[in-house]
């Protein structure tokens, strides 16, 4: 049985598509938001925003400890246009979740949006004649598939990218879309037809013309439906400000990122396939090859991270000078410190999530959420409170927010009803430095949890503590 935290994470992964019920511009039908990207689904186009981190934890090799710098994020927006698609396409949400989202803005109390549904999949019904387009998430990647009815020509499918630098195919036939410091990868397409409950694979590959992406399909049975599948994934560069270091960060799931490699940003080029960073060849190694003491080629083209055996070969190889030895030793040192940095960042992330979890309230008393005044450094932007009602009857709660700023107090009250065996998420926007949120009407069958707290522009989390309100008696 999943605990409450596992259920929350699981629900985010299964129901990421949020219906636009007035919280976004009217042209947007569905949205997906995440720490690494924003996706907006419109009738005949898809708008994606990839977040680029311009500064990260920097490594200073002249000091024993790591030095941290402030993170700043920019969002690189681009469009995927479904050219020649039908204008009256209908976007349908499928697999609705039990959880609803609510948006409140205390500065404009009348503009609240409540009971926003979420879905596990969306379908562009009739995006082309006889073709549906479906989107869902699988292991953190945005999967899409074109479902073609019998006799439909797949050559009419045209995905054109706007706001990008270029698009090209790598050696694995994936389409790489470069957007400033971010790179979107459209994984190699696969196609199949179902015959007697057996999927028969059909050859398919991408074709690029300018900034447009087409799909070439091999021989198939035109009397049967055809399914063409692919997925979108991306990674971005996170640049440090000292020592010319550059991290490559890959977003491998909806909530997780993974450090894939570390290179020197002052001396980077790409190999002939354009898929991995390659270090520029030095004078003593013109061909860009790693060799042992007998000049046997160990690795060609790609930069190979050295191990202890490589260091021994370097020292015993007369073809390597002192500068080469220092360079390789620094590479080992860089890998060790990068691993330490990644582990410490992961530890801080876990600790922050633990600090943000509020225990189950199993008593009929009033509680309040307050900021940790000792660690108050910046303005809090948003506060997310998840309310779960495990009873078989609806529960009415009164949420009072008291704003204490410059010796002025302002109290706003929101009444919310949580149905039986369901949950709601209340989102408080524009929370200032000093605030108190009091929740009334809590019973032993109701669980309250802060799921996420964002502060400032960098989206970092702040610990929130649960304070019991003294009984007046």
Helices and strands as residue ranges (DSSP letters): H 4-14, E 17-19, E 30-33, E 37-41, E 45-53, E 73-82, E 90-96, E 100-104, G 106-108, E 113-116, E 118-128, E 131-138, E 141-148, G 154-156, E 159-162, E 166-169, E 175-179, E 182-186, E 190-195, E 198-202, E 204-209, E 212-217, E 226-239, E 245-251, E 257-264, E 268-270, E 277-279, G 283-285, E 289-291, E 297-300, H 308-316, H 322-356, E 367-371, G 373-375, E 380-389, E 395-405, E 408-418, E 422-429, E 435-440, E 446-455, E 464-468
